[in-house]
Amino acid sequence: MTPLTHILLGAVIMGDLVASLFFVRFWKITGDRFFLFFAASFFAIAVSRVVVDEGIPPFGYEPLGYMIRVLSYLFIVAGIMYKNSGARGSRAIARSPVPQE
């Protein structure tokens, strides 16, 4: 790998970690676990990039990295399923769109 490739890979990993921290911040503000699932997903993607792309010699560790990526996609699916299940775990106040008499 060229030095430019290492720099760009580091920037992508940093972007994944920053996105994860943003989702943690949104989770702290709203209390909605949906954001926590996405934070875990971006963190897992960053870990998988380190395992697969960043220089572990090809001694059989590639499947581990790809399994981590599958786990990150499962975090996203679990977050979507959680949000669609009707679970109301946020601290935000829900207002009724229909005025009551």
Rosetta blueprint (number, residue, H / E / L):
1 M L
2 T L
3 P H
4 L H
5 T H
6 H H
7 I H
8 L H
9 L H
10 G H
11 A H
12 V H
13 I H
14 M H
15 G H
16 D H
17 L H
18 V H
19 A H
20 S H
21 L H
22 F H
23 F H
24 V H
25 R H
26 F H
27 W H
28 K H
29 I H
30 T H
31 G L
32 D L
33 R H
34 F H
35 F H
36 L H
37 F H
38 F H
39 A H
40 A H
41 S H
42 F H
43 F H
44 A H
45 I H
46 A H
47 V H
48 S H
49 R H
50 V H
51 V H
52 V H
53 D H
54 E L
55 G L
56 I L
57 P L
58 P L
59 F L
60 G L
61 Y L
62 E H
63 P H
64 L H
65 G H
66 Y H
67 M H
68 I H
69 R H
70 V H
71 L H
72 S H
73 Y H
74 L H
75 F H
76 I H
77 V H
78 A H
79 G H
80 I H
81 M H
82 Y H
83 K H
84 N H
85 S L
86 G L
87 A L
88 R L
89 G L
90 S L
91 R L
92 A L
93 I L
94 A L
95 R L
96 S L
97 P L
98 V L
99 P L
100 Q L
101 E L
